[in-house]
Amino acid sequence: MSDKELFDLGETYLFKGLDPGRIDFIKKKAVLKKLNRKEYISYSEDMDVIFILSEILGKDPLIARRLIVILGRILKQTNEVIKNLAFEEVGVRLARFILDQGEEYGIEKENQTVIKMELTHEDIAALTATSRQTVTSILGRMEKDRIISTQKKKTHHNQ
């Protein structure tokens, strides 16, 4: 079973991962699971893979438009990450990370946003360009100040 990066285009998926530098499309015959702002595909059966990008884009302009939207979104997110890494302090980056996770994956409950976290402190450190020790320290301070609370792989941030 292999996990590859995937973006939903409606009836097909933009699939990155078969060969470096090549973009492929796969018809929907897959089971998806969400992990940290990216979608991955796990497959256990043979799939129809279309390798000729220009032919697909020529036949279906909707795919081209969706592809442009996806690439624009990726570029915007990349620019935001670079800006945050360059100009924001670690505590701000970590707080922004928690808020972003809450917006994307959180569930509102009793004036809190509950976020089921599958990430370790080491994973969060890698995503916020800091050390695991710093993440642990800042999250501990946030919990002490009652900004967040944690319970077994869940983080709650107060509104």
Secondary structure, DSSP 8 states (H G I E B T S, - for coil): --EEEEEE-SSEEEEE-SSTT-EEEEES--EEEEETTEEEEE--S---EE--HHHHHHH-HHHHHHHHHHHHHHHHHHHHHHHHHHHS-HHHHHHHHHHHHHHHH-EEETTEEEEE----HHHHHHHTTS-HHHHHHHHHHHHHTTSEEEETTEEEEE-
